[in-house]
Amino acid sequence: MNYIILLFIVIGISLLSFFLMGKDIFHPIVISTLCYAVSIFFCIIMIPFWQYDIAVNSIVVATITFLSIFIFSLVANKLAIKIELKKYNGNLVYINDFSQKKKTIVFLIAILFAISIIKNYYDIAYKYGFEGAWYEITKISMSAKNAHLSYGAQLLRKNTYMQYFLKGITYCSIFLFVYNVWRCKKNIKSNLYLICFMIPYLSVIYVSGWRTDFLFILVFTLMMIGLNIDKSNSKLKHYLRYILILCVFFIVVLSLWIITAVIRNGDNFNFYDVINYVSTYIGGGIVNFDQYLNGTISFPASNVFGRRVFVNIYSYLNRLHLTNVSIPSSVFPMGGVLKTNIYSGLFRGYDDFGLMGNCLYLGIIFFIYSFVYTILSKYKNLHFLSILYAYYCYPICLMGVEEAFSIFFISTMPLYVIVFYGITYYFMIHKSIKQGG
């Protein structure tokens, strides 16, 4: 079976990366290849049901691409090791200088913002046809999401900005908790109040219907742990502990997806349907990409350079009337034997630039990830950069599912994130460092 061959190749590249990147299981290339291996594994266990195996062409393309990513990552790692930033290599600062007044202000702001946003989602659901009771939150969340997908319904601009601040409060709280407990070795109990700051945004996510935001938070937390745990000890038990962290992360993610599938199926719950839904999401991209490579799935040709990778840039320029480019939807049409619209993280760049162009495109992206990660692992006090890095790590976990780098980076979203998270960081963390130092 070609799936098994590809699985061994990807795991081999992951192990090679692990040993050459300082035996760091949280390094971007290691995490990415492990996640891709998980996608392949789900394809393997579903062979009796899907009756599909990939062609040799897919093995060649994936192998060349991941080897290129590995080379770019290795070069970045070597360069970052040589860089000296003495200014940021000072003593650790325990960031816990929150007065009761500041805690109250942050929590009240989070609550008020969450109420405003949730009311907005309720209004959207009722405006576009929901007729149930106000406490039927699951149905309301599905209605609000469907209104967005079918009619383009959006939050009010003020609530969109509030949501950015809520995210900033949540991610800063996670950073503080992990940094204080894992890196500064402080008592968990004295930092539990930070969890309260996260509850308003978690409530917003649930009502919004966009369950993937829960995965954003889980990935962010995982990457924060990876940045803040002590990696100087090379004993086997420490590696096993890190592997356990990854396993727990995967189990939580899988459980979340299964719960989502059960909710979607409702009274028509069927165990096979749920497992097929989860497996299709995790491994379906590899199947669809194989069919794309072999011509079973095809897309209209276009002369627009980078129409898939630069789709957000073209869309923005079109709105400004600077260009008039016909661009494809960022949501791909359903297709293939699995009737799914995911094509793996190798698709967008390959469709735009070909094999070598995609190797260069993804290689540059992983060069940046590897470089930044190595710098953050060396220096203890690059707090805001750590938050931005962990937030933008979501795409590296999706290589078997979707190429999300272009959606995250090649758009105007990074500017909003830097501004709103920066304001939140300054108020919650930066001032506390100055006062606590």
SULVENBEL-V819695 format. One record per residue. N is the residue number from 0. OMEGA is omega as a letter, one per 30 degrees, with the letter a starting at -180 (none if undefined). Layout:
# SULVENBEL-V819695
n: {N/N}
omega: {OMEGA/OMEGA}
This chain:
# SULVENBEL-V819695
n: {0/1/2/3/4/5/6/7/8/9/10/11/12/13/14/15/16/17/18/19/20/21/22/23/24/25/26/27/28/29/30/31/32/33/34/35/36/37/38/39/40/41/42/43/44/45/46/47/48/49/50/51/52/53/54/55/56/57/58/59/60/61/62/63/64/65/66/67/68/69/70/71/72/73/74/75/76/77/78/79/80/81/82/83/84/85/86/87/88/89/90/91/92/93/94/95/96/97/98/99/100/101/102/103/104/105/106/107/108/109/110/111/112/113/114/115/116/117/118/119/120/121/122/123/124/125/126/127/128/129/130/131/132/133/134/135/136/137/138/139/140/141/142/143/144/145/146/147/148/149/150/151/152/153/154/155/156/157/158/159/160/161/162/163/164/165/166/167/168/169/170/171/172/173/174/175/176/177/178/179/180/181/182/183/184/185/186/187/188/189/190/191/192/193/194/195/196/197/198/199/200/201/202/203/204/205/206/207/208/209/210/211/212/213/214/215/216/217/218/219/220/221/222/223/224/225/226/227/228/229/230/231/232/233/234/235/236/237/238/239/240/241/242/243/244/245/246/247/248/249/250/251/252/253/254/255/256/257/258/259/260/261/262/263/264/265/266/267/268/269/270/271/272/273/274/275/276/277/278/279/280/281/282/283/284/285/286/287/288/289/290/291/292/293/294/295/296/297/298/299/300/301/302/303/304/305/306/307/308/309/310/311/312/313/314/315/316/317/318/319/320/321/322/323/324/325/326/327/328/329/330/331/332/333/334/335/336/337/338/339/340/341/342/343/344/345/346/347/348/349/350/351/352/353/354/355/356/357/358/359/360/361/362/363/364/365/366/367/368/369/370/371/372/373/374/375/376/377/378/379/380/381/382/383/384/385/386/387/388/389/390/391/392/393/394/395/396/397/398/399/400/401/402/403/404/405/406/407/408/409/410/411/412/413/414/415/416/417/418/419/420/421/422/423/424/425/426/427/428/429/430/431/432/433/434/435/436}
omega: {a/l/a/l/l/l/l/l/a/l/l/l/l/l/l/l/a/a/a/l/l/a/a/a/a/l/a/a/l/l/a/a/l/l/l/l/l/l/l/a/l/l/a/a/a/l/a/a/a/a/a/l/a/l/a/a/l/l/a/a/a/a/l/a/a/l/l/l/l/a/l/a/a/l/l/l/a/l/a/a/a/a/l/l/a/a/a/a/a/a/l/l/l/a/l/a/l/l/l/l/a/l/a/a/a/a/l/l/a/a/a/l/a/l/a/a/a/l/l/l/l/l/l/a/a/a/a/l/l/a/a/a/a/a/l/a/a/l/l/a/l/l/l/l/l/l/l/a/a/a/l/a/a/l/l/a/a/l/l/l/l/a/l/l/l/l/a/l/a/a/l/l/l/l/a/a/a/a/a/a/a/a/a/l/a/a/l/a/a/l/a/a/a/l/l/l/a/a/l/a/l/l/l/l/a/a/a/a/a/a/a/l/l/l/l/a/l/l/l/a/l/a/l/l/l/a/a/l/a/a/a/a/a/l/a/a/l/l/l/l/l/l/l/l/l/l/l/l/a/a/l/l/a/l/l/a/l/l/l/l/l/l/a/a/l/a/a/a/l/a/a/a/l/l/l/l/a/a/l/l/a/a/a/l/l/l/a/l/l/l/l/a/a/l/l/l/a/l/l/l/a/l/a/a/l/a/a/l/a/a/a/l/l/l/l/l/l/l/l/a/l/l/l/a/l/a/l/l/l/l/a/l/l/l/l/a/a/a/l/a/l/a/l/a/a/a/a/a/l/a/a/a/a/a/a/l/l/l/l/a/l/l/l/l/a/l/a/l/a/a/a/a/a/l/a/l/a/a/a/a/l/a/a/l/l/l/l/a/a/l/a/l/a/a/a/l/a/a/l/a/a/l/a/a/a/l/a/a/a/a/l/a/l/l/l/a/a/a/a/l/l/l/l/l/a/a/a/a/a/a/l/l/a/a/a/a/none}
